[in-house]
C-alpha cells in the first residue's frame, strides 16, 4: 500500500497494486490494446455480477455513459429530464447534449439524494426521464422514484458515478433503475484513470447502446452504419486496470470504511459539524468523506487552514442552477441544495492512505473550528 506524499495529503489518490500492473503488462504483450480483448470481457462479467445486472456496456468515461443512455432512450429536443442541482455538472450537460432541457430540483436533507416530492412537483407533459444521483456514495430513495416513473411513463436513470457497490434495501446500485451509469475517473473508488460503464437488465436497451457506442456500425455487417453513432468505447488496457481493481475491491472498501469510521469518531457530536446522514435502508459507498459546517465563511476558513498544512480538500459541488450555463432556469428555491453548496467540505479519502491519515486530518479540522 502506498502513502500520501510526505509534503501533504491529497484529497484522493488511486490505489494501484501489482495486480493492475500485471494485467496492463499482459494486455500490452497481447497487443489487444484497443476496444476488444479478454479484459473487457472479464470486466463486463465481473462488474455485472457485482452490480447484480445482466448487461454491462463499458465506455470511455462517466459523462459519455450518461449521454449514451439518454441517446439510447431517445431523449431529444423538446424533452425535459429532471435532475438534482446538487451534483457534478456532467449530469446536466448530458441532458443538454441531447438538445433536451434539464429541470433542476432540490435534494432531501435525510439522504442528500434527489427529493421524490420535488420530482413529483416538477413533472410536466414534456418530462421523459428522471436522473437519480447517488450523491457522495449514498443511494437515492428509489422506491418512490420508481413509483413516479411508472405512473408517468418515465425512464429512471441512476447516476451511480460516486456509489458503485452501494446498496438500497439490499439491492445494489446499478440494478435499481431502468439503467445506470458509472465513472472510473482517477478519484473514484475503482479507477482506470478515465473510464465508465452502463448497467441494465434491458437487453434491447443494451444492444442499442452498444450500437451507438461503436460509431453506429451494424455488428453483423462490417462498415455498415444504419445510425449516427459515437466513439465511446473503453480500451482493453483500461479494462485490465479495472479487473485488477475489482479483484481487490473488498479490501479497498474496507480500508475506506475504516477511514470513515475514524472521521466519524472525531466529528460525531461536535458543535458546528453535521455528518452525512445515512438512511437505515442504505449501505453507502465510502467515496469522499463529507461534512457540513455552520456557514460558507467557516467552511472556507477551515479549508484554507488545512491547505496551509498541506491537506487538500474540496468544497461540495456548486449548485448547477447557479452556474452560468444554467443560471435562471430554476424558478424555485432549493434550500437543501443551497446549504450543501455553501457549507459542504470533502476530506481526504483513499484506500491507499496509511491508517493514521484520517486522524491527522480530523485533528486539523477540529483545530480550525471557531473557538
C-alpha positions, 0 to 999 in steps of 0.5 A: 500500500502506498502513502500520501506524499510526505509534503501533504495529503491529497484529497484522493489518490488511486490505489494501484497494486501489482495486480493492475500492473500485471494485467496492463503488462499482459494486455500490452504483450497481447497487443489487444490494446484497443476496444476488444480483448479478454479484459473487457470481457472479464470486466463486463462479467465481473462488474455485472455480477457485482452490480447484480445486472445482466448487461454491462456496456463499458465506455470511455468515461462517466459523462459519455455513459450518461449521454449514451443512455439518454441517446439510447432512450431517445431523449431529444429536443423538446424533452425535459429530464429532471435532475438534482442541482446538487451534483457534478455538472456532467449530469446536466450537460448530458441532458443538454447534449441531447438538445433536451432541457434539464429541470433542476430540483432540490435534494432531501436533507435525510439522504442528500439524494434527489427529493421524490416530492420535488420530482413529483412537483416538477413533472410536466407533459414534456418530462421523459426521464428522471436522473437519480444521483447517488450523491457522495456514495449514498443511494437515492430513495428509489422506491418512490422514484420508481413509483413516479416513473411508472405512473408517468411513463418515465425512464429512471436513470441512476447516476451511480458515478460516486456509489458503485457497490452501494446498496438500497434495501439490499439491492445494489446500485446499478440494478435499481433503475431502468439503467445506470451509469458509472465513472472510473475517473482517477478519484473514484473508488475503482479507477482506470484513470478515465473510464465508465460503464452502463448497467441494465437488465434491458437487453434491447436497451443494451444492444442499442447502446452498444450500437451507438457506442461503436460509431453506429456500425451494424455488428453483423455487417462490417462498415455498415452504419444504419445510425449516427453513432459515437466513439465511446468505447473503453480500451482493453488496457483500461479494462485490465486496470479495472479487473485488477481493481475489482479483484481487490475491491473488498479490501479497498472498501474496507480500508475506506470504511475504516477511514470513515469510521475514524472521521466519524469518531472525531466529528460525531457530536461536535458543535458546528459539524453535521455528518452525512446522514445515512438512511437505515435502508442504505449501505453507502459507498465510502467515496469522499468523506463529507461534512457540513459546517455552520456557514460558507465563511467557516467552511472556507476558513477551515479549508484554507487552514488545512491547505496551509498544512498541506491537506487538500480538500474540496468544497461540495459541488456548486449548485448547477442552477447557479452556474452560468450555463444554467443560471435562471432556469430554476424558478424555485428555491432549493434550500437543501441544495443551497446549504450543501453548496455553501457549507459542504467540505470533502476530506481526504479519502483513499484506500491507499492512505496509511491508517493514521491519515484520517486522524491527522486530518480530523485533528486539523479540522477540529483545530480550525473550528471557531473557538 
